[in-house]
Structure formats: structure tokens, C-alpha cells
Amino acid sequence: MISSEKHESADVSMTKQAGYRIVVINSSGNTGKSLVSNYMLRPNMDLQRHYVINNMSMYSKTYSDEIILSGENFDEALKALNDIESAIVDIAADNTEYVIDIMKHSSNSHEVFNYFLVPVVESAKELEDSLNTIKALLKLGVLPNSIKVIFNNIKSTENIDNKFEYLLSHLDELKISYDTNAAIEHNIFYRRLSELDISLSELLSIPIDEKKNRKEYLRTKKNPERTEEEYKELQALVDLITTWRCAQSAVKNLNKVYQLLFAKL
């Protein structure tokens, strides 16, 4: 599980789990596939391999151990995964067609994976794409209980059934189980973390009390005592501490969703 400093920190109690090979997939962009892979799955899994199926020239690594493959070379991941117990495969939207086609022509290759996670958002086009992705997986032979839906970027959990009524009615028809409590809430934290250009684990491991003390020291210094460099440092500390605080609620939410999806398996 994700962990952090004891002060104002997120409550975490699960241990990392191994034994899952998980695909994160949706033919629609901007549904949160990388968010799910990097911030929810990765910290909670005893991970052996993390594949990103993307156009290599268009992708820069988030983690140094990521293995980047184009969709046309997805079969390389399929071969390697036969000897791996715990892996994430994050498939970019514009590579989904390649991946589906390769699995279609490689009999029962979908059985290499334990679960297919489909993040969804409430926009009409994205919901239609999400449904088509799920249907394509079922057509491959993926079992309904191997498909898990994650509701992403939820600004209010009230009336979530109504917001996703179109998708949920089709999931019922397709016998795909779901839990609308498995919802990743909208949080400015994700944008802030990207702007800081550090990983979540790096953010949560900072000596927060030390940073707060330094911020207070700089804040109480008056001009012209405070130099321009110290002013810039103060602004950077404010951004860092604010993002750290936002991370606490995001971590709790992500851990809750992970538990809902996997804790009882």
C-alpha cells in the first residue's frame, strides 16, 4: 500500500499483493488508464513487471523500470508474461486495436491475464468507447468476472447510478458485475503532482515537518531580509506542502477503490 508520514497522513492497512497480471485498457483516451496504473495498482502490488503499450516516440517514462512497447510488438509482452506472476500492462488508447487484434490471432492469449480493468468517465463518447472495449474483450473470450470497471474523475458520488445509467444498463445485460463505490474522485492533486514532476512515492516520503518549519521561517522573514532566492523557495515549499496535503485524501480514495476491487479475491 501507499504509505506516508505519520502526521496528517493517509490511513493504510493492506499489504502489497502479488499474483495478479492486470491489463488496464480502454479504446477511449482521457479515461484515467495511467492514473489507475501508476497511482492505484502500482503502489498496492508486489510488482514484477510494468509494461506500457504506447508509441515509444510519444511517451516518456514515469518510472525507470517501465518497459515501453508499441502495440504492434505486444506479443513480446505476452511471451514474457507466461513466466511472471505480477504485472501491470497499461495500454494506450491508440494502441488498443493492435492489442485486441494480436490477442484475437493468438488463441486464448487473454488467459495470461487475471483481470482487465476498464476505467470509465461520464462523457457520452467515452462511455460508448468503454462499452465497445468491454464487448471486444468478451468477444475475445474474456470471462465477465475478469472485467472490472473503475469509475474515474467523479466530482460527486451522489447519483452516480444515474450519471452512468447508460453504461450500467448494458453491463447488467452483459453480466459484468460492478460496484459504483469503486470510484476515483476528482482531485486537483493529480495535476499538482504532474506539475511538480516527482512521483507519488517521492512526494509522500518527504520530511514534511522539516519542510513546514522551513516554510514558516521564510514566511516570517520580512523584505528586504528575504532574498529573491528565498522568496522562490517559499513559493516552491507552499506548492509542495499543498500537494502533499491533497495527496492524503487521494491516497485514501485510491486504497479504498483497490480494496473494493481486490481485497476479497
N, C-alpha and C positions, 0 to 999 in steps of 0.2 A: 504493500500500500504506500501511497504517498505519505511522507511524514514531514514535519516542520518543527520550528522552535516551540518550546512549551508555552510561551506567552502568547495569548490570543490565537493559539494555533488550532488547526482543524482536528477534530476527534477522529482518530483512525484506530481500527482494532483488528482488521483482517491481515493475514499473512499472504505473501505472494503465492500465486497458484501456478503450477506447471501443468503440462499435459494437454493444452489446447492449441490447435492450429486454426487461426481465425482469419478469415477474409473480411475486409471492410470494403464494401462495394456499393456503387450507385451510378447509373449512367448519366445522372444529372450532376453538374458541378455545384459548388457552394452549398452542399448539404452537411458538411462537417466531417468528412471522412478522415482527414488528417488530425482534426481535433480529437476525434474518438481514438485514433491510433496512438497519438503522441501523449495525450493528457489523461485518458481513461484507461486504455488497455496496457500500455507500456509500463506505467508505474505499478500496476497490480499483478503483472505476470512475471514469473521466473523465466525471463525471455532468453531463447537461444538464437533466434534469427528474426530480423525485421527487414522485410522486402518492401520496396516502394516501386510500384509498376507505373512508370511515368516516362515522358520523353526526356531522356537524360540531359539534353542540351537546355531544357527549360526548367530544370529542378536543381536546387542547391540543398545539400543535406541539412536536416535539422539535427540529427545525431550522427556522430562519426562512424558508427557501426552499421548504418543503413546500407543495404545493398540495392542499388538502383538498376532496374531492368526496364527495357521497353516492352510494351505489350506483345510485340512480335517474338520476343525471347522469353515469354512467360513459362515455356516448357522447361527452361533451366531451373526455375524455382520449383516446379512440380517434381522434377527428378530429385532435387536436394531435400525436399520436404519429407520424402519417404523415410529418411533417417533422422528426422528431427521431431521432438515431441511438443515443443512450444514455440510458436511463431506467429507473427503478425504479417499479413500481406495487405498492404494499402494500395488499392487500385484507383488511379486517376480516372476521371470520367471519360476522357477521350481515349483511354486505353481499354475500356470495358468491353468493347466489341471484339477486340483482338483476344482478350482473355476468354470470353464466352466461346468464341469460335475454336480456340485451341482445346478447351475442355470438351467441346462438342465432338471433336475428332480424336479425342483420347479417351477411350471408353472407361467410364467410371472414375475418371481422374478427380472428380469432385469429392470422392470419398476420402481423399487425402486430408480434407479439412473437416474439423469438428463443427464449426459454425460459420455462417455467413451473416455478418452484421450489415444492416441497411439503415444508415442514418436518414431521417426524413425531416423536411421543413414544410411549413403550411402553405407555401405558394402553390398555385394550381398547376403550373407546368412541372415544377419539381415533384409534386405528388404523382402526376401522371407518369413521369420518368421513373420514379421509385417503384410504382406498381408494375411497370413494364420490366424493370430489373428483376423483381421478385418472380414474375411469370417466366422470365428467361431462365432463372435458376431452377424453378420447378420443372421446366421442360427438359433441363439437363439431367434431371433425376434427383436433385437435391431434395431431401425429405423436409416437409413443412416444419417439423420441430427443430431442424438445424438452421432455420432462418430466424433471426432476431431483429426486431425493429427498434430503433432508438429515435425518440422524438427530440429534435435538436432546436436550439435557439428559441426556446419557449419564453416569451416575455411575461406570460401569466399562465399558471397551471389551472386556472378556473376555466371551465367549459372546454377542456382540451378535447373531449369526445366530439363536441360539436365542430371544433376547428378542423378536426381530421376525419369528419364523418364519411367523406367520400372514400378515403383510403381504408378506414376501418371496416366499412361495409364489405369491401372487396376482400380484405384479409379474412373476414369471417367466412365468406364464400370459398376461399382458397384453403380454409382450415389452418391458417397461420395464427398461432397464438401471439398475444402481445399484452403488454402492461403499460398503460398510459402514464403510470408513475415513473417509468424509465425515461425521464425527460431531463435533458440537459438545459438548464436555464440560461437565458441571455445574461451575459456578464461582461462588462467593459474590460474585465481582467485580460481576456484573450487578446484584445487589441493592444492593451498596455504592454503585455509580455512581449509581443512581437516588436513593438517599438523599442523596448529595452535591449532586444537582441540577445537574450540569455534563455536558457532552458528553465523549465519549471523546477527541476531538482536544484539547479543553481540558485534560483530565487529563494526557495524555501530553506536552503542551507546557510543563508547569510546570517551573520551575528546581528540580529535585528535590534537588540537593546543597545549595542555599540553604535549602530547607525542612528538610532533615535537620539542618543546622547550627543553625538556629533552634530546632528541637525539642530538640536536645541542650543548648543554652544554657538553655532554660526548664526542662528536666528536672533540671538540676543546681542550679537555684536552690532554696533551702530556704524553707519557710514560717518567719516571716511575710514574707520578702523577696519571694516570688512573690505577686503580687496576684491577685485573683479573675479579673480580665480575662485575665491571663497564663495562669492555670490553664485557662480555657476555650479560649484559643488553643492551648495544648499539646494538649488533647484533640482539637481540630479538626485539628491537624497530624498527630497519630497516626492519625486516621481517614483523612486524605488520603494519607499515605505508605503505609499498609497497602493502601488501594485501588489506589494506583499500582503497588505490587508485585504484587498479584493480577492487575492488567491485563496484565502481561508474559506470563504463561502463557496468558491468554485470547487475546491478540493472536496469539501463535504458533499456537495452535489454529485460530483463525478464518482466518488466512492459509493454513494447511495445507489446510483444507477448501476454500477458494476455489481454490487451485491444483489440487486433485484434480478439481474440477468444471469448471474453465475453462482451465487453463494449456495443455492440449493441443489446444484448439479452433482 
